[in-house]
Amino acid sequence: MNNRERMKVLIMELLAMPKDKSIEEAIVSEINMISPDPQWSNYIFQTDDYVMDDDMVFSYKPIIL
């Protein structure tokens, strides 16, 4: 499973609202590690009215100084 697929699975788990806070923290931590965009959570919405292209987070290019 590549990072994109893994991230989709993790986001679905996160949106399922885990009952245990430690599970939620583990999911967020893993997403933080594999997401190229540090603001990945800004792309997540609770309604399909505002769904963005799932490739948007992977099109992020950090500025390397």
C-alpha positions as CSV (number, residue, x, y, z in Angstrom):
1,M,0.0,0.0,0.0
2,N,1.5,3.4,-1.0
3,N,1.3,6.5,1.1
4,R,-1.7,7.9,-0.8
5,E,-3.7,4.8,-0.2
6,R,-2.6,4.5,3.4
7,M,-3.6,8.1,4.0
8,K,-7.1,7.5,2.6
9,V,-7.5,4.6,5.0
10,L,-6.3,6.6,8.0
11,I,-8.5,9.6,7.2
12,M,-11.5,7.2,6.9
13,E,-10.6,5.8,10.3
14,L,-10.2,9.3,11.7
15,L,-13.6,10.4,10.4
16,A,-15.1,7.3,12.0
17,M,-14.3,9.1,15.3
18,P,-12.3,6.6,17.3
19,K,-13.5,6.3,20.9
20,D,-10.0,6.1,22.3
21,K,-8.0,9.3,22.3
22,S,-4.8,7.4,22.0
23,I,-6.0,5.7,18.8
24,E,-6.9,9.1,17.3
25,E,-3.5,10.5,18.3
26,A,-1.8,7.5,16.6
27,I,-3.7,8.1,13.4
28,V,-3.0,11.8,13.3
29,S,0.7,11.1,14.1
30,E,1.0,8.6,11.2
31,I,-0.8,11.0,8.8
32,N,1.6,13.7,9.9
33,M,4.5,11.5,9.0
34,I,3.3,10.5,5.5
35,S,1.6,13.7,4.4
36,P,3.8,16.0,2.3
37,D,1.5,18.9,3.3
38,P,1.8,20.0,6.9
39,Q,-1.7,21.5,6.6
40,W,-3.4,18.2,5.5
41,S,-6.2,18.6,8.0
42,N,-7.4,21.7,6.2
43,Y,-8.5,19.6,3.3
44,I,-10.9,17.4,5.4
45,F,-14.6,18.3,5.5
46,Q,-17.6,16.6,6.9
47,T,-19.8,17.2,3.9
48,D,-19.4,16.2,0.2
49,D,-20.4,19.7,-0.8
50,Y,-16.8,20.9,-0.4
51,V,-14.8,17.8,-1.3
52,M,-11.5,18.7,-2.9
53,D,-9.5,16.7,-5.3
54,D,-7.7,14.0,-3.3
55,D,-4.5,14.8,-5.2
56,M,-4.4,18.3,-3.8
57,V,-2.5,17.3,-0.6
58,F,0.1,15.4,-2.7
59,S,0.6,18.4,-5.1
60,Y,2.0,20.4,-2.2
61,K,5.7,21.3,-2.7
62,P,7.5,22.5,0.3
63,I,10.0,25.4,-0.1
64,I,13.5,24.1,0.5
65,L,15.9,26.8,1.6
